[in-house]
Amino acid sequence: MTSEKETRKEKINAYKQMKHRAGVYRFISQETGVYALAASMDLKGIQNKYAFAKKNEYAGCVAVDDC
């Protein structure tokens, strides 16, 4: 059996081995048309962040289209 510490180390190593997709994304206000540009080294992480916020109905959350 592997210990919790070994399992954690394996998960950390697996995360470090993942290839992240970097890029630029844009949020557009549907009310005013004003937009904000941002960049991330992990676009999937940003997509997950806003999908989570939308799912949990956090205030100020915007609709996120699938990439």
Buried (B, 14 or more C-beta within 10 A) or exposed (E): EEEEEEEEEEEEEEEEEEEEEEEEBEEEEEEEEEEEEEEBEBBEEBBEEBEEBEEEEEEEBEEBEEE
